[in-house]
Amino acid sequence: MIKLADFSAVIFDMDGLVLDTESTYIIAWQQAASAMGYDFPDDFCGSLSGLHYQDVELKLIDYCGAEFDLRAFKRLSGDCWRDHVDVHGIRIKHGFSELLALLIRQKIPYCLATNSRRINALECLELAGIKEVFSTIIARDQVRQGKPEPDIFLKAAEALQVDIGRCLVLEDSHAGIVAAFKAGAVSVFIPSTERVDPLAVELCDLTVSDLALLSNALSQ
């Protein structure tokens, strides 16, 4: 069993782990696709979870064909996303507040490590009302390669001045778990979609259904 005392720091992913942004992206992708005459089923959108937008674009071309207008889709989906979050905001995932309080009580450093660009990450955190929670944020545009490569987590450990082997990485996506494994971190997989990748389950050190259960487990 994973014990909090075994770690010197905790690294959080953002999309789908701290914030329920995945559902907002899926809504925007599906609305934009429909406007362009395409149908994006939930399982296809789920397969984009955790990927940097450059990798999302490759999957879009593979799925829709070389004639798919990426520029128009990016503009339209961005507009759809903005319209949605302006009305509904972005929800914080269940259990995050409890886990954060536990880390603060135990005086364990933590940070955010996301495949989103920094400007987008800050915007999402602000929309969720937790912009000031993370004093250290490592984003995709601060490293050479995003997840599933390990660069983001290695830079996060460096920023926290902690060996990556002493970091507990919390992730909701296959790409994130692969990145944590390559980095040499201990990882917890908390899937944000019903479609659970078996390889992610195999590579991680623990799988739980939400942050509240993890907080309870780490409190033991």
MIKENU-984330 format. One line per field, with one value per residue (C-alpha): residue in one letter; x, y negated, z negated. Coordinates in nm, 2 decimals. Layout:
! MIKENU-984330
rest	a,...
X	X,...
Y	Y,...
Z	Z,...
This chain:
! MIKENU-984330
rest	m,i,k,l,a,d,f,s,a,v,i,f,d,m,d,g,l,v,l,d,t,e,s,t,y,i,i,a,w,q,q,a,a,s,a,m,g,y,d,f,p,d,d,f,c,g,s,l,s,g,l,h,y,q,d,v,e,l,k,l,i,d,y,c,g,a,e,f,d,l,r,a,f,k,r,l,s,g,d,c,w,r,d,h,v,d,v,h,g,i,r,i,k,h,g,f,s,e,l,l,a,l,l,i,r,q,k,i,p,y,c,l,a,t,n,s,r,r,i,n,a,l,e,c,l,e,l,a,g,i,k,e,v,f,s,t,i,i,a,r,d,q,v,r,q,g,k,p,e,p,d,i,f,l,k,a,a,e,a,l,q,v,d,i,g,r,c,l,v,l,e,d,s,h,a,g,i,v,a,a,f,k,a,g,a,v,s,v,f,i,p,s,t,e,r,v,d,p,l,a,v,e,l,c,d,l,t,v,s,d,l,a,l,l,s,n,a,l,s,q
X	0.00,0.12,0.20,0.22,0.52,0.72,0.72,0.87,0.63,0.31,0.27,-0.08,-0.20,-0.47,-0.71,-0.94,-0.75,-0.78,-1.03,-1.32,-1.20,-1.22,-1.60,-1.59,-1.34,-1.56,-1.87,-1.67,-1.52,-1.85,-2.03,-1.75,-1.74,-2.12,-2.11,-1.85,-2.05,-1.86,-1.97,-1.73,-1.86,-1.77,-1.52,-1.32,-1.32,-1.21,-0.91,-0.78,-0.77,-0.44,-0.28,-0.12,-0.30,-0.04,-0.11,-0.48,-0.44,-0.27,-0.55,-0.81,-0.65,-0.62,-0.99,-1.14,-0.90,-0.64,-0.90,-1.01,-0.97,-0.77,-0.76,-1.13,-1.19,-0.95,-1.11,-1.47,-1.40,-1.23,-1.54,-1.77,-1.55,-1.55,-1.93,-1.97,-1.73,-1.85,-2.19,-2.10,-1.75,-1.52,-1.58,-1.31,-1.29,-1.43,-1.18,-0.93,-1.00,-0.96,-0.63,-0.50,-0.58,-0.40,-0.08,-0.09,-0.13,0.15,0.37,0.43,0.52,0.30,0.28,0.09,0.23,0.01,0.02,-0.17,0.01,0.07,-0.17,-0.45,-0.37,-0.39,-0.72,-0.87,-0.76,-0.90,-1.24,-1.25,-1.16,-0.83,-0.57,-0.37,-0.36,-0.05,0.26,0.45,0.31,0.50,0.32,0.38,0.54,0.81,0.96,1.08,0.84,0.50,0.34,0.37,0.74,0.88,1.00,0.72,0.75,1.12,1.11,0.84,1.06,1.35,1.14,1.04,1.40,1.30,1.43,1.17,1.18,1.04,0.75,0.40,0.24,-0.14,-0.28,-0.60,-0.48,-0.28,-0.03,0.03,0.09,0.33,0.52,0.53,0.66,0.93,1.03,1.08,0.80,0.55,0.21,-0.16,-0.41,-0.74,-0.93,-1.14,-1.33,-1.52,-1.28,-0.99,-0.66,-0.53,-0.17,-0.21,-0.34,-0.04,0.21,0.08,0.14,-0.22,-0.56,-0.84,-1.17,-1.14,-0.92,-1.14,-1.06,-0.69,-0.70,-0.86,-0.61,-0.31,-0.45,-0.43
Y	0.00,-0.35,-0.56,-0.94,-0.93,-0.75,-1.06,-1.41,-1.57,-1.52,-1.61,-1.68,-1.66,-1.92,-1.82,-1.55,-1.51,-1.84,-2.00,-1.85,-2.01,-1.69,-1.71,-2.07,-1.99,-1.70,-1.92,-2.18,-1.92,-1.75,-2.08,-2.20,-1.87,-1.87,-2.22,-2.10,-1.79,-1.53,-1.31,-1.26,-0.98,-0.98,-0.70,-0.89,-1.20,-1.00,-0.87,-1.23,-1.26,-1.38,-1.45,-1.78,-1.95,-1.87,-1.50,-1.57,-1.71,-1.40,-1.19,-1.42,-1.39,-1.01,-0.99,-1.25,-1.23,-1.46,-1.71,-1.79,-2.17,-2.18,-2.55,-2.59,-2.32,-2.47,-2.81,-2.68,-2.44,-2.72,-2.94,-2.66,-2.59,-2.96,-2.98,-2.68,-2.77,-3.13,-2.99,-2.68,-2.75,-2.45,-2.21,-2.09,-1.72,-1.53,-1.48,-1.75,-1.98,-1.69,-1.57,-1.93,-1.98,-1.66,-1.77,-2.11,-1.95,-1.71,-1.99,-1.80,-2.01,-1.98,-2.13,-2.11,-1.94,-1.97,-1.91,-2.24,-2.56,-2.78,-3.05,-2.80,-2.63,-2.96,-3.04,-2.71,-2.74,-3.09,-2.97,-2.71,-2.96,-2.80,-3.00,-3.07,-2.71,-2.61,-2.82,-2.59,-2.50,-2.32,-2.34,-2.19,-2.51,-2.49,-2.16,-2.01,-1.72,-1.68,-1.37,-1.07,-1.17,-1.23,-1.59,-1.76,-1.54,-1.56,-1.94,-1.94,-1.74,-1.97,-2.28,-2.12,-2.02,-1.66,-1.34,-1.22,-0.88,-1.04,-1.20,-1.07,-1.15,-1.17,-1.12,-1.04,-0.96,-0.69,-0.95,-1.08,-0.74,-0.65,-0.98,-0.91,-0.56,-0.69,-0.95,-0.70,-0.83,-0.63,-0.70,-0.67,-0.63,-0.79,-0.75,-1.04,-0.84,-0.51,-0.39,-0.27,-0.18,0.15,0.05,-0.25,-0.02,0.21,-0.07,-0.26,-0.17,-0.21,-0.27,-0.44,-0.58,-0.94,-1.17,-1.13,-0.76,-0.83,-1.09,-0.84,-0.58,-0.81,-0.92,-0.57
Z	0.00,0.08,-0.22,-0.21,-0.45,-0.17,0.05,0.04,0.29,0.48,0.85,0.98,1.34,1.41,1.69,1.57,1.24,1.05,1.29,1.48,1.80,2.00,2.01,2.13,2.41,2.52,2.54,2.74,2.98,3.05,3.11,3.34,3.53,3.57,3.71,3.96,4.06,3.86,3.57,3.28,3.05,2.68,2.71,2.98,2.77,2.47,2.66,2.69,2.31,2.17,2.51,2.61,2.89,3.15,3.08,3.08,3.43,3.55,3.42,3.58,3.92,3.88,3.79,4.03,4.32,4.46,4.59,4.23,4.17,3.84,3.83,3.86,3.60,3.35,3.39,3.37,3.08,2.89,2.94,2.83,2.52,2.42,2.46,2.23,1.95,1.95,1.85,1.65,1.52,1.45,1.17,0.93,0.91,0.61,0.33,0.44,0.14,-0.10,0.05,0.06,-0.30,-0.39,-0.21,-0.38,-0.72,-0.65,-0.51,-0.19,0.12,0.43,0.77,1.10,1.41,1.72,2.09,2.14,2.22,1.92,2.03,2.07,1.74,1.55,1.73,1.63,1.27,1.25,1.40,1.13,0.86,0.75,0.94,0.62,0.50,0.70,0.65,0.89,1.23,1.50,1.84,2.19,2.33,2.06,2.18,2.50,2.51,2.35,2.20,2.27,2.26,1.90,1.95,1.76,1.45,1.44,1.46,1.19,0.95,1.03,0.95,0.62,0.55,0.49,0.65,0.90,0.73,0.41,0.60,0.61,0.94,0.97,1.32,1.50,1.85,2.03,2.16,1.81,1.66,1.93,1.87,1.49,1.56,1.79,1.54,1.26,1.04,0.83,0.99,0.90,1.19,1.13,1.47,1.58,1.84,1.85,2.11,1.89,2.07,1.94,2.01,1.78,1.50,1.56,1.55,1.25,0.88,0.77,0.93,0.75,0.87,0.73,0.52,0.21,0.19,0.24,-0.04,-0.27,-0.18,-0.24,-0.57,-0.71
